[in-house]
């Protein structure tokens, strides 16, 4: 369901308010409060759904990259050790200053 369909679900059919009565403005304000609360709830649901999809994608990407790194280390262990030593040396230089 798209976000716009979700908004249409919340708003529903148009409602008429008698603006000639003394309570017309108060009724409109109450109606707006109700509509805003419904929209906020629906937007929170949509946000949670999108966040869940994003978390799943990030987890899959991280696992894939970790597997690639493990394969690279297994294929050339000496190069991996040399890179690690170089990074450690550079970090040591930066952190001791």
C-alpha positions as CSV (number, residue, x, y, z in Angstrom):
1,X,0.0,0.0,0.0
2,X,1.4,3.4,-0.9
3,X,1.7,6.3,1.5
4,X,-1.1,8.2,-0.3
5,X,-3.4,5.2,-0.1
6,X,-2.7,5.1,3.6
7,X,-3.6,8.7,4.0
8,X,-6.8,8.3,2.1
9,X,-7.7,5.4,4.4
10,X,-7.3,7.7,7.4
11,X,-9.2,10.7,6.1
12,X,-12.1,8.7,4.7
13,X,-15.1,10.4,3.3
14,X,-15.6,14.1,3.6
15,X,-17.6,15.1,6.6
16,X,-19.9,18.1,6.7
17,X,-20.0,20.6,9.6
18,X,-22.7,23.1,10.1
19,X,-20.7,26.4,10.2
20,X,-23.8,28.5,10.9
21,X,-24.2,27.1,14.4
22,X,-22.2,28.7,17.2
23,X,-20.1,25.5,17.6
24,X,-19.0,25.4,13.9
25,X,-15.4,26.5,14.6
26,X,-15.1,24.2,17.6
27,X,-16.4,21.3,15.6
28,X,-13.9,22.0,12.8
29,X,-11.1,22.2,15.3
30,X,-12.1,18.9,16.9
31,X,-12.4,17.3,13.4
32,X,-8.9,18.6,12.5
33,X,-7.5,17.2,15.7
34,X,-9.0,13.8,15.0
35,X,-7.7,13.9,11.4
36,X,-4.2,14.9,12.4
37,X,-4.1,12.2,15.1
38,X,-5.1,9.6,12.5
39,X,-2.6,10.9,10.0
40,X,0.2,10.8,12.6
41,X,-0.7,7.3,13.5
42,X,-0.7,6.1,9.9
43,X,2.5,7.9,9.1
44,X,4.2,6.2,12.1
45,X,3.0,2.8,10.8
46,X,4.4,3.6,7.3
47,X,7.7,4.8,8.8
48,X,8.1,1.7,10.9
49,X,7.4,-0.5,7.9
50,X,10.0,1.4,5.8
51,X,12.5,1.2,8.7
52,X,12.0,-2.5,9.0
53,X,12.7,-2.9,5.2
54,X,15.9,-0.7,5.5
55,X,17.2,-2.6,8.5
56,X,16.8,-5.9,6.6
57,X,18.6,-4.5,3.6
58,X,21.5,-3.2,5.8
59,X,21.8,-6.5,7.5
60,X,22.0,-8.4,4.2
61,X,24.6,-6.0,2.8
62,X,26.7,-6.2,6.0
63,X,26.7,-10.0,5.9
64,X,27.6,-10.0,2.3
65,X,30.5,-7.6,2.9
66,X,31.7,-9.6,5.9
67,X,31.6,-12.8,3.7
68,X,33.6,-11.0,1.0
69,X,36.2,-9.8,3.5
70,X,36.5,-13.3,5.0
71,X,37.0,-14.8,1.5
72,X,39.7,-12.1,0.7
73,X,41.6,-12.9,3.9
74,X,41.5,-16.6,3.2
75,X,42.7,-16.1,-0.4
76,X,45.7,-13.9,0.6
77,X,46.5,-14.1,4.3
78,X,49.9,-12.5,4.0
79,X,48.5,-9.4,2.3
80,X,45.8,-9.2,5.0
81,X,48.4,-9.3,7.7
82,X,50.6,-6.7,6.0
83,X,47.6,-4.4,5.6
84,X,46.6,-4.9,9.3
85,X,50.2,-4.1,10.5
86,X,50.2,-1.0,8.3
87,X,46.9,0.3,9.6
88,X,48.0,-0.5,13.2
89,X,51.3,1.4,12.7
90,X,49.4,4.5,11.2
91,X,46.9,4.4,14.1
92,X,49.7,4.3,16.6
93,X,51.4,7.3,15.0
94,X,48.1,9.3,14.9
95,X,47.1,8.4,18.5
96,X,50.4,9.1,20.1
97,X,50.6,12.7,18.9
